[in-house]
Amino acid sequence: MRSLARIWLAVAVGFCVQNAVARELSLADVLKAAEENSPRLKESFLKELAAHEGVGAAQAAYYPSLAGEAVDSWGFPGSSGALGIGGLMGSPYRSGAAAGVVAQDTLFDFGRTYTTVKSSKYAEQTQHEEGAVDRYAVDQDILQTFYECSRFRSEHEVWDSIHGEIELVTKEVVRFVNTGQRSVVDRYLSQAQVEEARTNRNFFHSRMDSTVGRLALLMGSHEQDLSCPALPSLDQSVPLSPTGAVNPYVLKARTEIDLAQNRLFGAKTEYLPKIIGVASAGGMEKVRLVDRTDYSGALGVIVPLFDGLGTVHRVKQARAELDAKRQGLAAVQLKMDELNSRYDEIINASQARIEHLEREEKLAQEGFSVAKNRYFKFQGTLVDLRDALRNLGRIETEMKDTQANLLEAVGAKMLLNGGVATGYEINERKP
């Protein structure tokens, strides 16, 4: 019976331990969840949806308008024009009640509706590119936080390993001190080393936990057991793939130039005439002075002659806005070149630093091994061993910092130039 109870206890403990294992996040997992959860991206999508509806509203001008109208008047005939009633119902020859339908259409406006529709499409495209800019900002924040978390985990593992090594040394130091082979000062020095390593280990563990919490917040996840991976080996790079896409800031600036050019053309169309047609059909209670007819139609041409130079100023305004957008594109391209150059600087400097740190790390490991052997053989002091451990911890911590900076710069540059996480393709949501 006891054996069976022990078996069930072992199974239960194993089940609990298995469930307690934290789920390790990948960069693709975090990016996908953060993009789906981001209120900023949801706002961008809704704005793009609104811009898409704006295209339909502009295209409505291609079609005639149809309205049902009814009117009744009394007193002086033909004095109901302020109501805005048109067609037969608005005729001054009508008397009493009348009802019918009125159709109106701009038959030809020399490009006014065309440019309005085209401007709406460019506005929709601009909002789409704005969404890509927002996505880049979200992904950049995730990338930075993800590699911060990986950095802190790696540094925690460095100091956890050093802490374990120091604890082994401390046990030997205590034994030497108890047997009188070493000074009691060595006990305090070794205990101080243990506390120093424990402080660093716990500090980086705390930082790792806080960044995991930030990642969960950005992902909108309520899972309690999450973790980030340690930094990959030096021969591995960021799990991002280039897509050949153009930088979203540049795309947005180019679309804004197209929109400004179209608005300039639209402003110039106000110099041109337009042809309007109107027709109505209906019935009225009484007529006066003319014979009764149940329909009417008209065709008119409107030629702009003078509007207080309003059109002239609007054209100049549109031209100035176009020039400003062109300069804006040049500024964006310069900024992107500067950012790429800055990332290249970080990448090159980090690679050179890692190359030197690898040599330093090898020397530090050899120095620690020599100092440890000399101390245990009573040929060296604990101060030498302490300094060797501190040097090893410093170098390995700097190595992780530099590697994290390198990965973050490589990833940020790739994101800036349209890269996406390997194994995760962005699903474009279309209005």
C-alpha positions in Angstrom: 0.0 0.0 0.0 2.8 2.3 0.9 4.5 1.5 -2.4 1.4 2.4 -4.3 1.1 5.7 -2.4 4.7 6.6 -3.2 4.1 5.9 -6.9 1.1 8.1 -6.9 3.0 10.8 -5.1 5.9 10.6 -7.5 3.4 10.9 -10.5 1.7 13.9 -8.9 5.0 15.6 -8.2 6.2 15.0 -11.7 2.9 16.4 -13.1 3.2 19.5 -11.0 6.9 20.0 -12.0 6.0 19.6 -15.7 3.2 22.2 -15.4 5.4 24.6 -13.5 7.9 24.8 -16.4 7.6 28.3 -17.8 6.7 28.7 -21.5 9.7 30.1 -23.3 8.8 32.8 -25.7 10.3 33.3 -29.2 10.6 36.6 -31.0 8.0 35.6 -33.5 5.5 34.7 -30.7 6.0 38.0 -29.0 5.8 40.1 -32.2 2.6 38.3 -33.4 0.8 38.6 -30.0 1.9 42.2 -29.5 0.7 43.3 -32.9 -2.7 41.6 -32.4 -3.0 43.2 -28.9 -1.7 46.7 -29.7 -4.4 49.4 -29.3 -2.1 51.6 -31.5 -2.4 49.2 -34.4 -6.1 48.7 -33.9 -6.5 52.5 -34.1 -4.5 52.6 -37.3 -6.6 49.9 -38.8 -9.9 51.7 -37.9 -8.5 55.0 -39.4 -7.6 53.1 -42.6 -11.1 51.7 -42.6 -12.5 55.3 -42.3 -10.3 56.4 -45.1 -11.5 53.5 -47.3 -15.1 54.6 -46.7 -14.0 58.1 -47.7 -13.2 56.7 -51.1 -16.7 55.4 -51.5 -18.1 58.8 -50.4 -16.0 60.5 -53.1 -17.1 58.1 -55.8 -20.8 58.8 -55.0 -20.3 62.1 -57.0 -20.2 60.1 -60.2 -23.9 59.2 -59.7 -27.0 61.4 -59.9 -28.8 62.3 -56.7 -32.5 61.5 -56.4 -34.8 63.1 -53.8 -38.5 62.9 -53.1 -40.0 66.3 -52.4 -43.4 67.6 -51.3 -44.6 71.1 -50.6 -47.7 73.1 -49.8 -47.8 76.9 -49.7 -50.3 79.7 -49.2 -50.3 83.4 -49.4 -48.3 85.1 -52.1 -47.4 82.6 -54.9 -43.8 81.6 -55.7 -42.4 82.8 -52.4 -41.3 79.3 -51.1 -37.8 79.2 -52.7 -36.1 79.4 -49.3 -37.2 75.8 -48.6 -34.8 74.5 -51.2 -37.5 72.6 -53.0 -36.6 72.1 -56.7 -38.1 70.9 -59.9 -41.9 71.1 -60.4 -42.5 71.5 -56.7 -40.4 74.7 -56.6 -41.9 76.3 -59.7 -43.5 79.7 -59.2 -46.3 78.6 -61.5 -47.4 76.0 -58.9 -50.2 76.7 -56.5 -51.3 74.6 -53.5 -49.8 71.2 -52.7 -47.4 69.4 -54.9 -45.2 66.2 -54.7 -42.7 64.4 -56.9 -39.1 63.4 -57.4 -36.1 65.5 -58.4 -32.9 64.1 -60.0 -29.7 66.1 -60.3 -26.4 65.2 -61.9 -23.1 66.8 -62.7 -22.6 65.6 -66.2 -19.1 66.8 -66.7 -16.9 68.7 -64.3 -13.5 68.6 -66.1 -11.8 66.4 -63.6 -13.1 67.7 -60.3 -14.7 64.4 -59.2 -11.8 62.4 -60.6 -9.2 64.2 -58.6 -11.4 64.1 -55.5 -11.7 60.3 -55.8 -8.0 59.9 -56.5 -7.1 62.1 -53.5 -9.3 59.9 -51.3 -7.4 56.8 -52.6 -4.1 58.4 -51.8 -5.4 59.4 -48.4 -6.3 55.7 -47.8 -2.9 54.6 -49.0 -1.2 57.2 -46.7 -3.2 55.9 -43.7 -2.1 52.4 -44.7 1.5 53.4 -44.7 0.9 55.2 -41.3 -0.2 51.8 -40.0 3.1 50.3 -41.3 5.0 53.0 -39.4 3.0 52.2 -36.2 3.7 48.5 -36.7 7.4 49.3 -37.0 7.3 51.3 -33.7 5.5 48.4 -31.9 7.9 45.8 -33.3 10.9 48.0 -32.4 9.7 48.3 -28.8 9.2 44.5 -28.7 12.6 43.8 -30.2 14.3 46.0 -27.6 12.4 44.5 -24.7 12.9 40.9 -25.9 16.7 41.3 -26.1 16.8 43.1 -22.8 15.1 40.1 -21.3 17.5 37.7 -23.0 20.4 39.8 -21.8 19.3 39.7 -18.2 18.6 36.0 -18.3 22.1 35.3 -19.8 23.7 37.6 -17.2 21.7 35.9 -14.4 23.0 32.5 -15.7 26.6 33.9 -15.7 26.4 35.0 -12.1 24.5 31.9 -11.1 27.4 29.8 -12.4 29.9 32.0 -10.6 27.9 31.9 -7.4 27.9 28.1 -7.5 31.7 28.1 -8.1 32.3 30.5 -5.3 30.2 28.4 -2.9 32.4 25.4 -3.7 35.5 27.4 -3.0 34.0 28.8 0.2 33.4 25.3 1.5 37.1 24.5 1.0 38.0 27.8 2.6 36.0 27.0 5.7 37.6 23.6 5.9 41.1 25.2 5.6 40.2 27.8 8.3 38.8 25.2 10.7 42.0 23.1 10.4 44.1 26.2 10.9 45.7 26.0 7.4 44.3 29.4 6.4 43.7 32.7 8.1 40.2 33.4 9.5 40.3 36.5 7.2 39.9 34.2 4.2 36.5 33.0 5.6 35.2 36.6 5.6 36.7 37.3 2.1 35.1 34.1 0.7 31.7 34.9 2.3 31.9 38.4 0.9 32.5 36.9 -2.6 29.4 34.7 -2.2 27.3 37.6 -1.2 28.6 39.7 -4.1 27.8 36.9 -6.6 24.4 36.4 -5.0 23.7 40.1 -5.3 24.5 40.2 -9.0 22.6 37.0 -9.6 19.5 38.2 -7.9 19.7 41.6 -9.5 19.7 40.2 -13.0 17.0 37.7 -12.1 14.8 40.6 -10.9 15.5 42.5 -14.1 14.6 39.4 -16.1 11.3 39.0 -14.3 10.4 42.6 -14.8 11.1 42.5 -18.5 9.1 39.2 -18.9 6.3 41.1 -17.2 6.6 43.9 -19.7 6.6 41.4 -22.6 3.4 39.8 -21.2 1.8 43.2 -20.9 2.6 44.1 -24.4 1.4 40.8 -25.6 -1.8 41.1 -23.6 -1.1 37.7 -22.0 -2.3 36.7 -18.6 -0.1 33.7 -18.4 1.9 33.5 -15.2 4.7 31.2 -16.2 6.5 32.8 -19.1 10.2 33.2 -19.8 12.5 34.5 -22.5 15.4 32.6 -24.0 19.0 33.2 -23.2 21.1 35.0 -25.8 21.9 32.6 -28.7 25.4 31.5 -29.5 27.6 34.0 -31.2 27.3 32.3 -34.6 23.5 32.8 -34.6 21.8 36.0 -35.6 18.4 37.6 -35.2 15.5 35.5 -36.4 14.3 38.1 -38.9 14.1 37.8 -42.6 14.3 40.6 -45.2 11.2 41.0 -47.4 12.5 43.5 -49.9 10.0 46.0 -48.7 10.8 49.7 -48.7 11.1 51.6 -45.4 7.6 52.5 -44.2 8.6 56.1 -43.5 9.8 56.5 -47.0 6.7 54.9 -48.5 4.5 57.2 -46.5 6.4 60.3 -47.6 6.2 59.2 -51.2 2.5 58.7 -51.0 2.0 62.1 -49.4 3.8 63.6 -52.4 1.4 61.8 -54.8 -1.5 63.1 -52.7 -0.2 66.7 -52.8 0.3 66.5 -56.6 -3.2 65.3 -57.1 -4.5 68.1 -54.8 -2.7 70.7 -56.9 -4.3 69.3 -60.0 -7.7 69.4 -58.2 -7.2 73.0 -57.3 -6.5 73.9 -60.9 -9.7 72.3 -62.1 -11.6 75.1 -60.3 -10.7 77.4 -63.2 -12.8 75.1 -65.5 -16.5 75.1 -66.2 -18.9 72.3 -65.3 -22.1 71.0 -66.9 -25.1 70.2 -64.7 -28.4 68.5 -65.5 -31.6 68.4 -63.5 -35.0 66.7 -64.1 -38.1 66.2 -62.1 -41.5 64.5 -62.3 -44.6 64.8 -60.1 -48.0 66.4 -59.7 -49.4 69.6 -58.2 -52.8 70.7 -57.0 -53.1 73.8 -59.2 -51.2 75.7 -61.9 -51.3 79.3 -62.9 -50.4 81.3 -66.0 -49.1 78.2 -67.9 -50.4 74.8 -69.0 -50.0 71.8 -66.6 -47.0 69.5 -67.2 -46.0 66.6 -65.1 -42.2 66.7 -65.8 -39.4 69.2 -66.2 -35.7 69.1 -67.3 -32.8 71.5 -67.6 -29.2 71.5 -68.7 -26.8 74.2 -67.6 -23.2 75.3 -67.8 -21.4 77.1 -65.0 -18.3 79.0 -65.9 -16.3 80.5 -63.1 -15.3 84.1 -63.8 -14.2 85.6 -60.5 -14.2 84.3 -57.0 -12.2 86.9 -55.2 -8.9 85.2 -56.3 -9.8 82.3 -54.1 -8.8 79.7 -56.7 -5.5 81.5 -57.3 -4.6 81.3 -53.7 -5.7 77.7 -53.4 -3.5 76.7 -56.3 -0.5 78.5 -54.7 -1.3 76.8 -51.4 -1.4 73.4 -53.0 1.9 74.1 -54.9 3.6 75.1 -51.7 2.3 72.0 -49.9 3.7 69.9 -52.7 7.1 71.5 -52.4 7.0 71.0 -48.6 6.2 67.3 -49.1 9.1 66.8 -51.5 11.5 68.4 -48.9 9.9 66.1 -46.3 10.7 63.1 -48.4 14.4 64.2 -48.6 14.4 64.7 -44.8 13.0 61.3 -44.2 15.5 59.6 -46.5 18.3 61.5 -44.8 17.0 60.3 -41.4 16.7 56.7 -42.5 20.3 56.8 -44.0 21.4 58.3 -40.6 19.7 55.5 -38.7 21.1 52.8 -40.9 24.5 54.3 -40.5 24.1 54.4 -36.8 23.0 50.8 -36.7 26.0 49.8 -38.9 28.3 51.7 -36.4 26.9 49.7 -33.5 27.1 46.4 -35.3 30.7 47.0 -36.4 31.8 48.2 -33.0 30.0 45.3 -31.2 31.6 42.7 -33.5 35.0 44.2 -32.9 34.4 44.3 -29.1 33.2 40.7 -29.1 36.3 39.6 -30.9 38.5 41.2 -28.2 36.3 40.0 -25.4 36.6 36.4 -26.6 40.4 36.7 -26.1 39.9 38.3 -22.7 37.4 35.6 -21.7 39.9 32.9 -22.6 42.6 34.6 -20.5 40.2 35.2 -17.6 39.2 31.5 -17.5 42.8 30.4 -17.6 43.6 33.0 -14.9 40.8 31.7 -12.7 41.9 28.1 -13.1 45.5 29.0 -12.2 44.4 31.1 -9.2 42.1 28.3 -7.9 44.8 25.6 -8.2 47.4 27.8 -6.6 45.1 28.6 -3.7 44.2 25.0 -3.0 47.9 24.1 -3.2 48.7 26.9 -0.7 50.7 28.7 -3.3 48.5 31.7 -3.8 46.1 33.9 -1.8 42.4 34.2 -1.8 42.7 37.8 -3.0 44.2 36.5 -6.3 41.3 34.0 -6.6 38.7 36.7 -5.8 40.2 39.1 -8.4 40.3 36.3 -11.0 36.6 35.6 -10.4 35.6 39.3 -10.5 37.5 39.7 -13.8 35.8 36.6 -15.2 32.4 37.9 -14.2 33.0 41.3 -15.6 34.2 40.0 -18.9 31.3 37.6 -19.3 28.8 40.2 -18.3 30.3 42.7 -20.9 30.2 39.9 -23.5 26.4 39.4 -22.9 25.8 43.2 -23.0 27.7 43.6 -26.2 26.1 40.6 -27.8 22.6 41.9 -26.9 23.5 45.3 -28.3 24.7 43.6 -31.5 21.5 41.5 -31.9 19.3 44.5 -31.1 21.0 46.7 -33.7 20.9 44.0 -36.4 17.2 43.4 -35.7 16.4 47.1 -35.5 18.1 47.7 -38.9 16.2 44.8 -40.5 12.9 46.0 -39.1 13.6 49.5 -40.3 14.1 48.2 -43.8 11.0 46.0 -43.9 12.1 42.8 -42.3 9.8 40.4 -40.4 10.3 37.6 -37.9 11.3 34.3 -39.4 8.3 31.9 -39.4 5.8 34.8 -39.0 4.4 36.6 -42.0 2.4 39.8 -41.4 -1.2 39.3 -42.3 -2.3 42.6 -43.9 -5.8 43.5 -42.8 -7.7 45.1 -45.6 -10.7 47.4 -45.0 
